[in-house]
Amino acid sequence: MKPIRKPATHELVIERIRRAIHLCTYLPGDRLPPEREIADQLAVSRESVRDAIKVLVDEGYLISRRGASGGLTVTSLMQPMEHMKARLRDEAENFLHLMEFRRANESLAARLAAERRDGADLARIRQAIEDLRSNDGIPRFRKADSDFHLTVAAAARNPYVEEAIESARDAIFLLVNRDYPILLPSTLEGHTRVYEAIAAGDSAAAHAAMAEHIDIAAQELVGVVAARRPSTPPIAGTG
């Protein structure tokens, strides 16, 4: 067995804030809560929060602005398309493994959600679809997309499945960042099919619809990396 390394508290804070950004809890341009509030939320010292913020600023996640309207603001973290393509080509095997992992866990989540969801879950899933339809740009699109998948995961009522889905979306962000194209119509269609199956309580159809949706998202991204352009204007998302 390997020696156990206990991470420093500020490293855990970094991980929590990074994940919140990756999962679109905070969008580009959003202000992070004050240090004291973050420290209270995470039950850590302000010094640990301050050390974490320094790292996140250095990594480009946050920018510090002075003045009355200042504070810590989330950056766009957009990467040029050619850089993204090159990175995905280098990480192609890892990307496919992640999409297989997502397919298995999110299909299971959809099946369980069809069996366990309540009216509040259905309302939140519908809202995520409406937010997707009325998005006003890449960040809002990604948030609506993330909200949909995470709400389905929560409706599954299985904390291990929910954590697996969050972790996979977190990892996907590190590969494709915020600027990978996916067609809005196909995303809306996929989300709607999953919702209709969950609302109907049809667990088999929900499982199949989610699997198909994630397969299509993977195929579209592979097409972008292979320099095949979609026939209609793309918009960023995560599938």
C-alpha angles and dihedrals in degrees: 000000000000122000115267116245114201108213119232115253093246089056090058090049090052090052093050095049093044091052092049088055093044091051091048096246082132119034130200108288094023117128118235115233116262118279092253092054093048090048091052093047093051096035093234135120122276087238090061090049091048092051091049092050091053090057093046091050090051090049091052098247094114138029124201118223127189129219137050092309093040133102134110113328129189112242126222094248089198116162125203113265094242091053090051092049091050092049093049091049088053091046098037095125092047091048092052091048090052093049090049088051091049092048093053097045100037093047088052090048091052091049093050092044090057088055099040110027123118133201094274091054091051091049092053092048091049090049091052089053092049090049089051091051094048098040117142100205147338100300094050091045091053092047092051090047092049092046090054095052095041092048091052088049091052091048089058088071092217115118094198093054091045092051091047091053093048091049093050093050089047090053094045090055090058090056102043101019112197103313111073119124125236126160116257094216094055092047093050091047092050094047092046093052091050091048094048091052092047092047090050091050090238102147096180093051091046091052092049095045093052092047091051092047093053092044090054091048090052092048092050093052093046086052091054092050089050087054095247108145122215116242094238129049110281128225127200121260145129103241 
